[in-house]
Amino acid sequence: MWFGISIIVFIVCTGGLVYSMLNQMPLFRFEKNQYGAIQVAEYIMRGQRGQYMGEGYIASCLFTIIGLCYLYLANVDRLVASKNQQRVAVIVMIVTLFILQKILLSIYKIKSPWYNPGFAPPDYYLRGSLARDQGNNI
């Protein structure tokens, strides 16, 4: 009971309730389509200086679900009896976490379009030994 209450309080508090109430933010950006019906035009506000009320709750729920998946993954040996079922549960949780974190990363890239990490260095970096100084050594 208390765990459920704390999860709900966490979602509400990290969803930006105070910011949304102070700035009177709408749930999402709505527009009329060609038939005159109202539909959601934008779920995620571009830029880091603002957010829609629903956007905060989407991110907050996503953070909570990812955390609960990690919690389940850490306790899968106590929650699932059979070894084969444990293996399946671990594989399912790893795939689920991968998908959820990709969704979270795509939301972050909408908020911060400059964010684009990669494993390889950029093309303008010099490759080779330390003798090819890139201005990093003394």
Protein Blocks (a to p, Z undefined) as FASTA:
>chain_A
ZZmmmmmmmmmmmnommmmmmnopafbdcdddfkopacdfbfbdghjkbccfklmmmmmm
mmmmmmmmmmmmmmmmmmpmblklmmmmmmmmmmmmmmmmmmmmmmmmmmmmmbccdfbd
cfklccddfklcghlaZZ
